[in-house]
Amino acid sequence: MQYNPKEIEKKWQKIWEDNNSFEPSEDKSKEKKYILSMFPYPSGRIHMGHVRNYSIGDALARYYRQRGYNVLHPIGWDSFGMPAENAAIKHKLHPKKWTYENIDYMRNELKSLGLSFSKTREFATSDPEYTRWEQEFLIKMFEKGLLYQKKQTVNWCESCHTVLANEQVIEGCCWRCDNPIIQREMPGYYIAITKYAEELLEDMKELRAGWPKRVLTMQENWIGKSNGLEFKFSLTDESKEKLGSCFDGYTVFTTRSDTIYGVTYSALAPEHEIVNYMIQNNLLSDEVKEEILKMQAVLPKDRAAEEKKGVYIGIDVIHPLTGKKIPVWVANFVLVEYGSGAVMAVPAHDERDFEFANKYNLPIIHVIEPEDEKLVLPYTKPGILVNSDEFSGMPSDFARDAIIKKFEELGIGRETINYKLRDWGISRQRYWGAPIPFIHCEKCGLVPEKIENLPVTLPDDVEITGEGNPLETHPTWKNCTCPKCGAKATRETDTMDTFVQSSWYQFRYVSDFHKHKDVPFRSEDEKYWMNVDQYVGGIEHAILHLLYARFFTKALRDLGYASVNEPFRNLLTQGMVLKDGSKMSKSKGNTVDPDELINKYGADTARLFILFAAPPEKELEWNDKAVEGAFRFLSRLYANQAKCNKTTTKPTPLAKTKEEKTARKKIYETLKKADEVYNRTFAFNTLIASCMETLNDLNKIDNADIYTEGYWVITNVLEPIVPHIASEIADNLFEKKNFGDIEVDEEALKDDEITMAVTVNGKKRAEINVSPDENKEKLVELAKIAVAKQIEGKQIIKEIVVPNKLVNIVVKG
């Protein structure tokens, strides 16, 4: 029989389409499974990473449907964002047109893979119906104090008159015009995710059973909880006078209060408010100002890789305990978004501070010495305090608490918990995003739009040039009336960070929003479907997307929309698809077009290869020969159905020969492995290998009943992985009645004969083939015969039988 994937796949995709085969049931008495893969950005074409991600999720969804679960397996489109604006500039297309045309194309591509997505739950995050609800969420957050506005430092291009995302800054220059960027302060909107920092950490305990340890560790480090001392560095009188009494000092946080007496300088971030004030009021020399501007031009994420640099800015602070004068520097290693943007520097006991102090010939005072080794600076381990007044002689761990206590007694500092996590800046100065639903009124200040006026949608009549935000210059859209007093006002022209859209989309899927338009999702649907039982996506989203989604879930709970604490019960992070050792990319010329692959070999071959080539969490190296091997296996599977009988009930044949018994055993070993793989390990590669071995064993026998039994099981096991060919074969042979619960035949798994090791004094000397039901006496007798030479003339002390494994003869002499 000739395998024709195009014909078979077209047939079954039409059957599934006509029968709405993948829609979840409204019957909430059924046990549910919510399987979700991270949704794609509609860039224009799917890539092999998409094929891998969605093949994994689809296999799980199809498996649970087989088993009678009510399955929700949706797809949507993460459709707002900067790439659409870049494409609009390049191709002179409207971002909306570009985006929705791409969605139509990619939807057909995904359909060609036979993916079992719900049609009724599909949406794009740029749909006004979706924007309407997240705008409501932001307004509710604002009312609850979870959303606020403050000034933020952004990447600014003077030539293009626009804010740039970090990805648009290449070696300190604008990606479009190549002019140097500067850091500029602008008002922006922030979500107070830090209010949930402790809960985000604590609730990781709920996720340990179902999330990769690596992801939890990354999130824990990103939140960065630390206990320490917070205190104020007061400016000297001369420095206060220099600053015009606008500042009297600044706050710092340290986890190393035990090193306080070793502080020899303090450092501020290049964007610190004192530094910006001094620049704006010409309080710095041109040389110093130029150095600081150079530091500001480097993205914070890139500064860690740079050589440590700094400048003294002519002001000093007072050491809180000794009263000594401490110079204040600006340093590129201090980041404004971490802590207060200011640090105390102890070069003797910190590698970074030590490197900086050596470079600029700053004093180094050691205040901790090791107990049992020679002092080598910088010394960063525990030890005994020296040069620390009344604390000298104390162990450093004990001194930390004692010094904090002194600060508190003097009223000049306090013990506190600090987090690296910063509040989430959601403002983007670009067109193609969800409008932030606020209005600026000269009389009332910042006012949220009325809920009944939502959604605030984007105007279509704009031209994207890359020069500034077109919402700022639109002749009518920006102008409005204040919802509070009715006076003339202006709309907010910032749009939302696209992470907002991907932070709550898992909730939107739980209801048929075409039927229920008055809510973002129904409470009864959310309580039934949430949490997501299995989430599948790339490790690159381990921190921001997953952290924001966890936060948004908790915020929606507190706002009264949701009932769960965590969005995703289990998480699978699949590895990248590589070719020639590198991640596939157009720039490297090593991409593989899924459309070409499907046209040549069929969707089932693509799915089989992508799940067979490597375990899901590992990187997958592309291999053309392995693709051809997958196609050959499916061709053989299809052709050999001719050896089967047609039946509507599962055959239970009797195996007579050794080969027949081996084949039946392999059949049910494969079935047993399937439950383990789909429910726990996701090692599809081992399951596919087992199916291949089963087919090989079937080809060694001439028994149509056993061959039929094998196909009944194999088509069931493989249907989630290669649904078209498995459905076709099952329909040909069994009227497709085999997909569902199949019990393992335990009798078929039993061996007529097992091999046991025979050891003498613990060393293996022979093997015996015996019945698994053989009694102990007979096993010992056979073992003694097998090692007769090794025990001849020796006294037998003990005979130990480990069932089904070994017989150990202990001898003396």
N, C-alpha and C positions, 0 to 999 in steps of 0.2 A: 504494500500500500504506500502510495507516494504522499509524503508530508508537504502540504501546501499552506504555509502559515498565513499568507495574505487572505486566502479564501476563508479559512477557519476563523481568523481573528475578526474579519469583517462580519461574519455570520453571528458570532457570539456577542460582539459589541452591540449589534442591532437588537438582539434578543434582550440583553440587559437594559438597553435604552427603552425599548417598547414596554418592558414589564416593570420599569422603575425599581429594579432589583436591589438598589442600594440605599433605599430610603429607610430611616429609622422608624420604628413603630411608635404609635401613641400609647400603646399598652404598657403602663408603668408597673404592672405586676410581674413582668418578665425581668430576669436578671440582665443587667446592662453591661456593656463595655464601650468606653469612649476612647477611641484610638485617634490620635492627632499628630500629624507631621507639621513642622514649622512651615508656614505658608511662604510662597515664593514672591520675589519682586518681579513684576512683569517687564523684564528687560528686552524681550523680543523673541527669544528662543530658550528652550530648556537645555540644560547641560547634563553631563553624566552624574554630577552631584545630585541633581534633582532625581534622576532615575534611581539612584541608590536610596536616597531618603524615602521616596514614595513607594518603592518596591518593598522596603522593610515594613512600613506602616500598612500597606495594602495586604501583605501576607498575613499580618496579625488580624486585621479586620475580617478578611475572608475566613480565616481559621475559626474565629469566634462566631461568625454567622453559621458556619457548618455545625457548630456545637449548640446552636439554638439560642444564643444570646441576642438581645436587642442591641444592635451595634450602631453607634454614631461615628461616622468616618467622614468628616467634612474637609473642604478645601476653600481657600479664599485667596485674596491678592493684596499684598502689602504695597499699595499702589501709589502712595504719595512719596515725595522725596526728590533729592537733588539730581539724580540721573535723568529724570524726565526733563528738567530744565536744561541740563547740558545738551540733551538730544534736541530740544526745541531750538537752541541756539545753532547747533550744528546742521540740522536738517530743515530749519525754518518751518517747523511744525508746532502746533499748539500742544503743550504738555498733555492736555486731556485727550486729544485725538491720538497722540502717540501711545499713551498709556492704555486706552481701551482697545485700540487695534492690536496691541501686543497681547492683551488679555485674551482676545478672541483667538489669536493664533496659538498661544501657548495652551489654552484650554483644549484645543483640538489635538495638540501634541500629547498632552497628558492622557486624553481619551484614547489615543492610539496605543498607549501602553496597557490599556485594559484596567485602569485604576478604578477601584470601586468607591468613588466619592459620591456623597449625597448631592443631588442637583438642587434641591430646595433650600439648602443652607448656604449656598455659595454667595459671596459678596466681595466687593472691593472696598478697601478702607477709604477710598476717595469718593464713595457713594454718599450723597447728602444724607441718606437715612442713617448711615453709620456715624457721620460727623455730628448729626443732631444730638446723639446720646452722649458722645464723649465731651461735647461742649457743655451739656448739662452736668456731667460729672465734675468738670473743672469749676463750674459755678458753685456747685455744692461743696467742693474742696475749699474754695475761696471763703465761703460762708462759715466753714468749720475751722478756718485758720491753717489749712493744709496747702494753700496756694497763696503766694504773695509776690510782690514786685520789688526788685532792688536793682542797683546798677551792677553790671557784669562786664568783665573784660573779654573782648572779642577780637578775632583776626579781622583787620580792616584794610581794604585796598583803596588807596586814595585815587588811583586811576579809574577803577571801575565803579567807585562809589558804592561799595557793597561789602557786606560781611561774608567771610569765607569760613566754610567748615574746615576742620583740621585736615581732612583729606584733600582739600583744594589748595593747601599750602605746600609747595614743593621747594625744599631747600630754602625756606624763608621767603619765597616769592609767590606771587599769584599765579595759579595754574593757567590763567587765560591770557594775561598781559605781561607776565614775567617781571612785574614791578615788585620791589620789596614790600612786605606787609608790615603793618604796625599793630600794636596792641592798643585797643581803644575802649574806653568805658562807655557803655550804653545801658539804658534800663532794660531789664529782662524779667521774665516770669520764672518762678521757682516753685517746685513741689517739695514740701518738707518731708522727704523720705527719711531724714535723720530722726524724726520722731518715732520711727518704727525700727530703728537700728537694733535695739535690744531684742525685740520680738522676732526680727528677721534672723538673728543669731540663734535665739532659743528654739525656734520652730524647725531649725535644721535637724533636730533630734527626730522629728516626725519623718524626715526624708532619708535617713540613713539606710533604711532597708531597700529603698527603691532608686536612689540616685547614685551615680558614680562618686566615689570618695574624692576623686580629683576635682570634680565640679564644686562640691561642698567646701573643699579646702580653698579653692580660688575665691569663692564668695566670702568665706570667713576672713581671708586676708584682705579682700577689697573693703569690707566693712571695717576691719582693723581696730577692734576694741583694745584699749590699753588703759591701765590705771596709773595715775601719776599725780604730779603737783602742778597746779596752775597758780601763777603769781604775776605781779606787774613789775616791769622794769620802769622806774620813774626817770624822766629826763633830768639832766642837770639844769641848774638855773640858767647857765649860759645857753644851753640848747633850747630851753623853753623860750628864751628871749629871741633866739634866732628864728624860731618858728612862729613868732608872734603870739605866743600863748594859745595857739589853736590846739596843741596837743600837750599833755603832761606826761605821757608815757605810752606803753603798749603791753599787751598780755602775751605771755609765753606759756607753753605746756611742756613738761618733761617727764619721762618715765624714769629718769636717773637723778632723782633728788639727792642721792648719795654723793653726786659729783659737783654739787652746787658751789663748793669752795674752789673748784678748778676752772670756773668760768673766766675766760680772759678776753672774750669779745662776744658781741651779739650780731646776728645777721638777719636782714629783712629780705623778703622777696622783692624782685624788681618792680612788681605791680602794687606793693604795699601802699596804703593810703598816705602815709607820711612821705614816701618816696615820690608819689605822684604830686603831692602838694608842693614839695620842694622843686620839682621840675616846672610845674605850672607857674610858680612864683619866682623863678630865676634865682633860687637859693643855692644852685650848684654851679660849678665851673663848667665851661663848654666841654672840656675833656671828660669830666665825670659823667655829665649828662649823656654824652655820646656813648660811653661804655654801657650805661644803664639801658639806653634805647636799643643797643645791640643785643643785650640779654633779653629784653622784652620781645624782640623780633623772633626769637627761637621759641617754637612751641613747647609748652611745659613738658609734654610727653617725650620730647627729644633732648631735654636738658641733661637728663641722667647720663647720657652717653658722652656728653661734652667734658672737656677739661674744666676743673673747678676754677671759676673766675669771680672777681669781686672788686669793689671800690669802697673806700672809706668816704662817708658822706658828711663829715664835719660835725657830727653831733655825738653826744655820749649819754649813757644812762648810768644809774647808780646801782651797785651790787646791793641786793636787799638785806644781806646779813653783815657784810664787811664795810659797806659804805664807800668802797673803792669806785673809781671812775672806770667805766667799761666802754670802749669805742664801739660805735655802730657802723656796720658795713652793709652793703647790698651784695648778695651772693646769688649766683645762678642756680645753686642747688636747693634754695629755699623756694617752695611753691606757695603761691598765695591761697590756693584752694585747700591746702592742708593746714589744720589747726588755725592759728591766727595769722599765718604768713610771716611769723617771726620765731627765731630760735635763740636759745642760749647755747654758746659754743664752748665745749670742753675738749680742747685738742689732745690732751694727754690720754683721754679715755674714749675717743671716738675717731674712727679711721678717716671719715670725711673731714671732720674739723681739724684733724692732725695734718692732713694733706694741704688744706687751705692755709693753716697757720704757718707751716713751713714755707709755702710759696711766698707769703707776704711778711715773713719775719715777725710774726705775732708771738707774744709770750706763751709758754707752755708750762703749766703748773700741775704736777701730778699729786693727786689726793687719795689714791688707792694703791696699795702695794700687795703683791701676791704673798701668800703665807709660805709656800714651799718651793718657789722658783725665783729666778732672777727677773727683775723688772725690765721689761722691754716695751717701749712706747710705740704706738698707742696700746695701752693695756685695757682690754674691754671685759675681762672676766671678773667674778667676785673676788673680794680681798678684804684687807683691813684699811680703814681710813687713816690718813695722815694729813698734816697741814690743814686740819678742819676744825680748829678751836676745840670746844668741849666734846665734839664727836670723834676726835682722833682716838684710835684704838678700837673703835667699834667695828664689827663685821659689816660689810657694805649692805647686805640684805636687811639687817636690823636697823642700820642707820637711815635707810630710806624712810621708814615709818617714823623714826625719831625726828628727822629733819622736817618732815611734813607737819608733825605735831607742833614743832616750834613755830613754823610759819602760821599755823592756825591760832596758836596762843598769842602771837604778836599781831594777829589780824591783818597779815600782809599776803596771805595765800591760802589755798585750800586743797584738800584731796579731791580729785575729780576723775571721772571716766571720760576719756576722749575717744573719738572714732575717726578713722581716716575718711569714712563715707561722708560725702558732701551732699547738700540738697541738690535736687535734679533740675538743672536749667533746661526749660522746654522751649525757649524762644528761638525761632529761626527767622532771619530777615530775608525770606524768599517767598515766592508766589505759590508754588505747587505744594501746599500743605493745608492742613485743617486750620481755618481761622481761629484765633484765640478770641473768645466771645466777650470782650470787654470794650468799654467806651470811655473816652477821656472827656470829662466835662470841666470847664474852668471853675464852675461853682461847686460841683459835687465831688470832684476828683475822679478816682477810678471807680467805674460803675459796671456791674455785670449786665449783659443783655437780658431782657425778660425771657423766661423759659418759653412762653408762648410764641416768641419770635424766632425760635431756633428751628432749623439750623441757619447760622450765618454762613452763606455760601460764597465761593469765589466768583468774581465777575469773569465772564468768558472773553470780553473784548479787551485783551491785553496783548502786548508784544514783549516777548522775552528776549532781551538783548544781552543779559549778563551785567548790565550797568545799573545797579541799584534794584530795589524791590519795586516792581510795577504797581503794587497796591498803594505805595506812597504817592505816586503821581497820577493815579486814576482820577479822572475829572469828577466823578460822582460817588463812587463806591465808599470812599472814606468819609464822606459827609453824612451825618445822621443827627437825630435828636436824642437828648439824654433821656433814658428810660425813667429817671427819677424826677427831674424837674421840667423836662420838656424843652429845655434850651438847646441851641445849636451845639453840636458836639462832634467829635471825630472818632471813627472806629480804630481799634488796634490793628495795625498792619502786620505785626509779627504773626507767623504761623507756627504750628506745633511741631516739635521734634517727632519724627516718625516712630520713635520708640513708644510714644503714647498709644498709637494705633495698635501696635503689636502686644501691648500690655494687658488688654482685656478681650481680645478677639475670641479666646476660648469660651467666654461666656455668651457671646453673640450667637454662636452656633447652636446652643442648646434648645432654642425655640425656632419654630418656623416663623421668621419675622415677616414673611409675606402675609401670613394670617393674623399675626399679633403685632400691629403697628404702634400700639399705644404704650409699649414698654420696651426697654432695651433687650430684655429677655424675661420670660415668665418665672416667677418664684418657684412654682411647682416643677418646672422643667430644670431649673438650676439645682434644686435639691435632689432631683432624680439622677441627673447626668454627671454633676460635678462630684468628686474631682475627676480630671482626665486620668484614665487608668494607665495609658501608656503614651508618653510624649516622645517624639523622635526628631532629632535635629543635630546640627553641627556643634562641635565643641567650641567653635569661635563665639557662640552665643552664651557661653557658660556664665559670664558675669552680667553684663548690662541687661540684655533682654530678659534673662531668667530672673534676675534680681528685681527688675522693674515689674515684671508680671507677678512676682510674689508680693511685692509692695501693693500693687494695684488691687490684688485680690483682698488684702487686708483692709485697704481703704474703702473698697466697695462694700465690704462687710460692715464697717463702722458707719458708712453712710446709709445703710439699710437696704442695699440692693442684693447682696450675696449672703450666703450662710457658711461658706467654708473658709478655713484659715490658709490653705495652700491650694494652688491651682493644679499641680501635676503630681500625682501619686508616684509614678515611676517615670524615669527618664533614661532614654538610650541615646548616647551621643555617637553618631556614626563617623568613621574616619573619612578623610579626603580621598578622591580618586586621582591617582597619579599616572603620568605617562613619562617614560624615560627618567624616572626618579624625581620628577618635578610635578607640582600641582598643575593641572591642565589650565591653560590660559591662552587667549588669542595672541598675546604679545610673544609667547614662547613658541607659537606655531605647533602645539602638541595636543590640540583639542580633538575630540572624537564627536562627530555630529550624531546625536541619538536618532534623528530622522533617517539618516543614511543607514544606520545600523538596523533599524526596524524595517526599512524597505528591502534590505538585502536578506536579513535572517528572520525577521518577525519579532514582535514584542516579547513573546515568551522566551526566545533565545537571549534577548537583552536582559530580561528579568532573571533568568536562570544564571547567566554568567555573573551578573552584578552581586547576586547573593551567594554564589559558589566560590568566587575568587578569593575571598578573605572573610574572617569574622567581621560582623558589622562595625564594631568599635575600632577596628584596625584600619590603617591606610590600605588602599587597594591599588595595586599596580596593574595598569592596562596590559592586556595580552591578547593580540589578534588570534593566535593559535588556540587559546583557551575559548575564545568566542566561537570559533569554528568547531571546537570539541563539544561545546554546549549544543550547537545546532545538530551535530551528528548524533548525540545522545537522544535528542527529541525526535529526530528522524527515525532512529531505531525503535524508540518507544512507540511511535505511531505505527510503524510497519509491523511490529510484532503483535499488535492486537489481533492480527489474523490467526494467531495460534490459540486464541481464547474462544470459549463458548459464550453465546449470548444468554443472559439470564437476568431476572429481576430480583433474585434473592442471592445473598452471599453464599457461595459454595463452601462446604466444609469437607474437603477431600481427605482420604486416608493416605498418608505417605508410606510407601513400602520400601523403596531403596534408600541407601545412604544419601544419595544426591537429592532425592525428593525431600527427605527429612531436613537436610541442610537448607534447601530452598525455603521450606515452610518456616523454619526457625528464623531465617533472615527476613522474611516478610514481616514477622511480628516483632522482631528486634527493631525494624524500621518504624513500625507503628508506635512502639513504645518510645522510641527516640523522638518521634514527632511531638508527642505531648510535652516532653521535657524541653524541646527546643522552642515551641510556640509559647509555652507558659513560663519558662524560666531563663534559659541560656541564650536564646536567639542565635544559636550557632547553626544558621541555615546551611553553611558549607558542609558541616558534618552530616546533616540530614540528607542533603542532595547526594553526597557521596554514598550514603547508605542505600538510597534508591537506585543508584547506578550499580552498586554491588548486588542488590536484589535482582535487577534485570539480568545481570551476568549469571547469577545462580539459576534463574529460571531458564536461561538458554541452554543449561546443561542437562535439562530433563525433557522427557517426552510425555508429559501428563497434562492434558488440556484443562482438567479441573483445577490442578494446583496453579497452572499458569493464569487461569481466570481469577482464582483467589488472590494471586499476587497483584493482578491489575486492579481488582476491586480495592485493594489497600493502597497501591501506589498512586492511583488517580486521586484517591481521597487525600493522601498525604501531600501530593504535589499541586493540587488545585489552588491553594493560596499563593503558590510561587509562580506557576505557569497555568493560569486559569483557562486560557482558550483551548489549548490542546488537551488538558485534563478533562474539561467539560465535554469536548468533542468525543474523546474515547469513551468516557463514561456514558455518554448519550448513545453512542453506537452499540455498546456492549450491554449496558444495564439500564437503559432508559433514564440515566443520570440519577439512579436511586441510591447511590452509595455515599453521597456527601452528607455526613452527619456523624453521630457517635458510632464508632466501631470498637468493639471490645477486643483486647489482646487475648489470643488463644494461648493461655499459659501452658497447656499441654504441648503445644508446638515448640515452646521455648526449652522444654526439658531435653537434656542430652541422654542418649542411650548409653553413652560411654564418656567418662571423663579421664583426664590425665592428672595423676598425682605424683608429686616429687617424693623420692625416697632419700632421706638423709641419714648419715651415720655421724653421731656426735655433732650434729648441726651442719655438716658439709654435704652438699648434694652429691649423690653417687649414682642415682638411676631414676627412672620413671616407670610407672605402671599404669596401664589402661584398665579401668574398672567401671562397673555399674555405679551410678551415683547413689544407689540404695544398698550397696554392699555393706555387710556388717563388719564390726571392728576386728573380730578374730580373723576373718578371711583377708582383710586388708593387711594385717600384720604378717600373716602367712605369706601372701604374695610379695610383700616388701622384703621379707627375709630371703626369699628365693632370688629376688632381683639383685641383692647385695651380698649374696652368699660368700663371695671371695673376700669382701671387705670385713666380714664379721667372723670368718672361719678361725677357730681356735681362741676366740675371745669371749669373755663373760658378758652376757647381756644384762644390764642393770635396769633399764626401763624402756618401755615401748610407748611412744606418744603419737596419737592420731589427731591431726587437725582436719576436721571433716571437709572433704572436697578439695583439700589443698596438699597435705603432705603427711608422710609417716616418718617419724624420727626414731632411729634405733640408737639407744645410748649404751655403749660398750666399754669394757675395761680390759686392759691387757694388750 
